[in-house]
Amino acid sequence: MRSKSARKFGRVRKVRRALNRSLVLALLEKGAITTTLAKAKETRPGAEKIITLGKKGTLSSKRLIASRISPLIVKKVCGDIAEKYKSRNGGYSRIIKLGFRKSDGAEMARIMLV
């Protein structure tokens, strides 16, 4: 049974978490990033959970965002991004396939906030 199994990306747990954290941070800061399709699919749930926390706007949710991603992004998530998605229940991001990378043939994708 494959339920609850995540992609490992050939990395140990600490490095995998750091990769996911940095991808989510880049997505929330810039609004869109280009990465491989597998990494985009792993990034999406984390980013959407952070945005949902930001929509609550409570002190505890701000502290969770600061501990999970970065204290520097809290104002943007709880202010601009939360205001943008206040009437939307989930589905804050979109993944667009871009084709294959020339060097190694990895399938590339662009993940962006809707």
Secondary structure, 3 states (H helix, E strand, C coil): CCCCCCCCCCCCHHHHHHHHHHHHHHHHHHCEEEEEHHHHHHHHHHHHHHHHHHHHCCHHHHHHHHHHCCHHHHHHHHHHHHHHCCCCCCCCEEEEEEEECCCCCCEEEEEEEC
